[in-house]
Amino acid sequence: MQRNLSSGRPYRGVNQLLTQLTQQVRGYDSPFWLTYRGAERAGGNVRRGERGTLVVLWKRLLVEDEESDEKKLVWWIRPYTVFNLDQVDGVDPPATDEERLEFEPIERCEQLLAAMPSAPFVEHRPGGAFYIAASDTITLPPQESFYDVEGYYATRFHETVHSTGHRLRLDRELAPRSHAEAYSREELIAELGGAMLCGTVGIAPQRLEQSAAYIASWLRALRDDKRMVVSASQQAQRAVDYIRGERPADGEPDDAGEGSVAGASA
């Protein structure tokens, strides 16, 4: 959660959205924000040339009506410019009791990922996990921010399955969220493929229970298509085979999805 450095309180509503998006776009590591004067009061300074981020302060004030002398509550809004702690010199982040994962790579997982032909670029930065087809890039949160190592690999497997849909790989339709049915189909493929990869390397992340509920939600959304489970499973298997550097055995169905690459999948 993005938060004010001085008070330590998380931002709420649109301020949380604005600061999170700015953190992701600019690649800041810190979740802490402060005003220009706040940096000075803390003994530091905002570096020259740094761009601020807009947030708003909402307050309810009790005011007196000049004509009726009645008092009423009104909203008062004031814009502020804040800077991420990464933009500030001379101010240390506050001490925290939050435990960070001591990430130790699982060799069999790394070997599986290394076997993928023409693998996408992978970057780690604060924010969500998603695949962007336009740049052929998988973005993941920092490894130490996960609850467990297995959960990191389960998330990376999910996004890696998405990446197999790129037009230069298996050429599936990677539709944006606005295309509900196609988006749901791709998410189902990624979850099934991710679970298959977890089984291949023998890991059982805590995320697995969430994965089962996630798949169930997509099945409800697509319950009118009785063939969806079979089709998604086949395409998930084909994605897994591609990642492992294998080709389907003779006689096995090979039904790659067709379509253009668009948008981002998460």
C-alpha positions in Angstrom: 0.0 0.0 0.0 1.2 3.5 -0.9 1.4 5.7 2.2 2.2 9.1 3.5 5.7 9.1 5.0 5.0 11.5 7.9 1.9 9.9 9.2 2.5 6.3 8.0 -1.2 6.1 7.0 -2.0 4.4 3.7 -3.6 6.5 1.0 -7.2 5.9 0.2 -9.4 6.0 -2.9 -8.1 7.9 -5.9 -4.9 8.8 -4.0 -4.0 5.2 -3.7 -4.7 4.6 -7.4 -2.7 7.7 -8.5 0.4 6.8 -6.4 0.3 3.1 -7.3 0.1 3.9 -11.1 2.9 6.4 -10.8 5.0 3.9 -8.9 4.5 1.3 -11.6 5.1 3.6 -14.6 8.2 5.2 -13.1 9.6 2.1 -11.4 9.9 3.4 -7.9 10.8 0.9 -5.2 9.5 2.8 -2.2 5.8 2.9 -1.2 6.3 6.2 0.8 5.4 9.7 -0.4 5.9 13.2 1.0 5.5 16.8 0.0 8.4 19.2 -0.9 8.2 20.8 2.5 7.8 17.5 4.2 11.1 16.4 2.7 12.7 19.6 4.1 11.2 19.1 7.5 12.6 15.5 7.5 16.1 16.9 6.9 16.3 16.1 3.1 15.4 17.6 -0.2 13.7 16.7 -3.5 16.2 16.2 -6.2 16.3 19.0 -8.9 14.2 18.1 -11.9 12.0 15.5 -10.3 8.3 15.5 -11.2 5.7 15.4 -8.5 2.5 13.4 -8.4 -1.0 14.9 -7.7 -3.0 13.8 -4.7 -6.1 15.5 -3.2 -7.1 16.2 0.4 -10.8 15.9 1.2 -12.2 17.5 4.4 -15.7 18.1 5.6 -16.1 21.5 7.2 -18.9 23.0 9.2 -19.8 26.4 7.8 -22.5 28.9 8.6 -24.9 30.1 6.0 -24.7 33.9 5.9 -28.4 34.4 5.2 -30.0 31.8 7.4 -27.3 31.5 10.1 -27.7 27.7 9.8 -24.7 25.5 9.9 -24.1 22.9 7.3 -21.4 20.4 6.3 -19.6 21.0 3.0 -16.7 19.2 1.3 -13.5 21.1 0.9 -10.9 19.8 -1.6 -7.3 20.8 -1.9 -4.7 19.4 -4.4 -1.2 18.5 -3.2 1.9 17.5 -5.0 3.8 14.7 -3.5 7.1 13.0 -4.3 8.1 9.3 -3.9 10.9 8.7 -1.4 13.1 7.5 -4.3 13.0 11.1 -5.6 14.3 12.5 -2.3 17.9 12.7 -0.9 18.7 12.7 2.8 15.6 10.9 4.2 15.7 7.3 5.2 12.6 5.0 5.0 11.0 4.2 8.4 11.9 1.1 10.2 9.4 -1.7 9.6 8.6 -5.0 11.2 7.4 -6.5 8.0 9.2 -9.7 7.1 10.7 -10.0 3.7 11.1 -13.3 2.0 14.6 -14.6 1.7 14.3 -15.8 -1.8 16.2 -18.9 -2.8 15.7 -20.0 -6.4 14.3 -23.5 -6.9 16.6 -25.1 -9.4 14.1 -27.3 -11.2 11.8 -24.3 -11.7 14.7 -22.3 -13.1 15.6 -25.1 -15.5 12.1 -25.5 -16.7 11.9 -21.7 -17.5 15.3 -21.8 -19.1 14.1 -24.5 -21.5 11.6 -22.2 -23.2 12.6 -21.2 -26.7 12.7 -17.4 -27.4 11.5 -16.6 -23.9 10.0 -13.2 -23.2 11.9 -10.5 -21.2 11.2 -10.7 -17.5 11.5 -7.6 -15.2 10.9 -7.2 -11.5 9.4 -4.0 -10.0 6.7 -3.0 -7.5 3.2 -3.4 -8.7 1.2 -6.3 -10.2 2.0 -9.3 -12.3 1.1 -9.1 -16.0 2.3 -9.9 -19.5 2.4 -7.2 -22.2 2.3 -8.6 -25.7 3.3 -5.4 -27.4 6.7 -5.4 -25.7 6.8 -9.2 -25.1 7.5 -8.5 -21.4 6.5 -10.2 -18.2 6.4 -7.9 -15.2 6.5 -9.4 -11.7 6.8 -7.8 -8.2 10.2 -8.1 -6.5 10.9 -11.7 -5.5 11.2 -10.9 -1.8 7.7 -9.4 -1.7 6.1 -12.8 -2.2 4.8 -14.9 0.7 6.7 -17.9 -0.4 9.1 -19.0 -3.2 6.6 -21.4 -4.6 4.0 -18.6 -4.9 6.5 -16.6 -7.0 7.0 -19.5 -9.4 3.3 -20.2 -9.7 2.7 -16.5 -10.6 5.6 -16.5 -13.1 4.3 -19.8 -14.7 0.9 -18.2 -15.1 2.4 -15.1 -16.9 4.7 -17.3 -18.9 1.8 -19.3 -20.3 0.2 -16.0 -21.3 3.4 -15.2 -23.2 3.1 -18.4 -25.3 0.1 -16.7 -27.0 2.4 -14.2 -28.7 2.0 -14.2 -32.5 5.6 -15.4 -32.9 4.9 -18.4 -30.6 1.5 -20.1 -30.5 -0.5 -17.1 -31.8 -3.5 -17.2 -29.5 -6.0 -14.3 -29.1 -4.7 -12.3 -26.2 -7.7 -10.1 -25.8 -8.1 -7.1 -23.3 -10.5 -7.3 -20.4 -13.1 -5.5 -22.4 -13.5 -8.6 -24.6 -15.0 -10.6 -21.8 -15.3 -14.1 -23.3 -11.9 -14.1 -25.1 -10.2 -12.7 -22.0 -11.8 -15.3 -19.8 -10.7 -18.1 -22.1 -7.1 -16.9 -22.0 -7.1 -16.6 -18.2 -8.5 -20.1 -17.9 -5.7 -21.3 -20.2 -3.0 -19.5 -18.1 -4.4 -20.9 -14.8 -4.6 -24.4 -16.1 -1.2 -24.2 -17.7 0.3 -22.7 -14.6 -1.1 -25.5 -12.5 0.3 -28.1 -14.9 3.8 -26.5 -14.7 3.6 -26.5 -10.9 2.8 -30.2 -11.1 5.7 -30.8 -13.5 8.2 -29.4 -11.0 6.5 -30.7 -7.9 5.6 -27.5 -6.1 2.3 -26.8 -4.2 2.1 -23.1 -3.5 -0.4 -21.5 -1.1 -1.8 -19.9 -4.2 -3.2 -23.3 -5.3 -6.4 -22.9 -3.3 -7.0 -19.5 -4.8 -6.2 -21.0 -8.2 -9.0 -23.5 -7.9 -11.5 -20.7 -7.0 -10.1 -18.6 -9.9 -10.7 -21.4 -12.4 -14.2 -22.0 -11.0 -15.1 -18.3 -11.6 -14.1 -18.4 -15.2 -16.0 -21.7 -15.7 -19.1 -20.0 -14.4 -18.6 -17.1 -16.8 -18.3 -19.6 -19.7 -20.7 -22.2 -18.6 -22.7 -21.9 -21.8 -19.8 -23.3 -23.8 -19.6 -27.0 -22.9 -16.5 -27.5 -24.9 -14.5 -24.7 -23.2 -12.8 -27.0 -20.6 -11.6 -29.4 -23.2 -10.4 -26.7 -25.5 -8.7 -24.7 -22.8 -7.0 -27.8 -21.4 -5.6 -28.7 -24.8 -4.3 -25.2 -25.4 -2.8 -25.1 -21.9 -1.0 -28.4 -22.6 0.3 -27.0 -25.8 1.6 -24.0 -24.0 3.3 -26.2 -21.4 4.9 -28.3 -24.1 6.2 -25.1 -25.8 7.7 -23.8 -22.5 9.4 -27.1 -21.9 10.8 -27.1 -25.4 8.8 -30.1 -26.5 6.4 -30.8 -29.4 3.1 -32.7 -29.1 3.5 -36.4 -29.6 2.1 -37.9 -32.8 -1.6 -38.5 -32.5 -2.2 -35.8 -29.8 -4.6 -33.0 -30.6 -2.7 -29.8 -31.6 -5.3 -27.0 -31.6 -3.5 -23.7 -31.2 -5.8 -20.8 -30.9 -5.8 -18.3 -33.7 -6.0 -14.5 -33.5 -4.1 -11.3 -33.1 -2.1 -10.2 -30.1 -3.6 -7.2 -28.2 -3.5 -5.7 -24.8 -2.1 -7.0 -21.6 -2.9 -10.2 -19.7 -2.7 -10.6 -15.9 
